[in-house]
């Protein structure tokens, strides 16, 4: 793992400063997002269960609209 990380650092170090900054910002954002996701997954499941029941209820009452993930 450390060897691969060192390879990445070497490659990024060879890039222009502005590109390095963009990559660093993206990495930091990705790390923060992953940590937040892990924190969310560790939370109690009661809230998720309540939302699932509500969604099933609304669907049974015909209050939902069938659409794909990319539709709003």
C-alpha positions in Angstrom: 0.0 0.0 0.0 2.7 2.5 1.0 4.6 1.8 -2.2 1.5 2.6 -4.3 0.9 5.8 -2.3 4.5 6.8 -2.9 4.0 6.2 -6.7 1.0 8.5 -6.7 2.8 11.2 -4.8 5.8 11.0 -7.3 3.5 11.2 -10.3 1.5 14.1 -8.9 4.7 15.9 -7.9 5.7 16.0 -11.5 2.5 17.8 -12.6 2.2 21.6 -12.8 1.2 23.3 -9.5 -2.3 24.2 -10.6 -3.0 20.6 -11.5 -1.5 19.4 -8.2 -3.9 21.7 -6.3 -6.9 20.4 -8.2 -6.0 16.8 -7.5 -5.3 17.6 -3.8 -8.7 19.3 -3.5 -10.4 16.3 -5.1 -8.6 13.8 -2.9 -9.5 15.8 0.3 -13.1 16.0 -0.8 -13.2 12.2 -1.6 -11.7 11.4 1.8 -14.2 13.6 3.6 -17.1 12.0 1.6 -15.9 8.5 2.4 -15.5 9.3 6.1 -19.0 10.8 6.2 -20.4 7.8 4.4 -18.8 5.4 6.9 -20.1 7.5 9.7 -23.6 7.4 8.2 -23.5 3.6 7.8 -22.6 3.2 11.5 -25.6 5.1 12.7 -28.6 3.3 14.1 -30.9 1.8 11.4 -34.2 3.0 13.1 -34.3 6.2 11.0 -33.7 4.2 7.7 -36.3 1.7 8.8 -38.9 4.4 9.4 -38.2 6.0 6.0 -38.5 2.6 4.3 -41.9 2.0 6.0 -43.1 5.5 5.0 -42.0 4.9 1.4 -43.9 1.6 1.2 -47.0 3.2 2.8 -46.9 6.0 0.2 -46.4 3.5 -2.6 -49.4 1.4 -1.4 -51.5 4.6 -1.4 -50.5 5.4 -4.9 -48.6 8.6 -3.9 -45.4 7.7 -5.7 -44.3 8.1 -9.3 -42.3 5.5 -11.2 -39.1 7.0 -12.6 -35.5 6.1 -13.2 -32.5 7.3 -11.1 -31.6 10.0 -13.6 -35.0 11.5 -13.7 -36.2 14.3 -11.4 
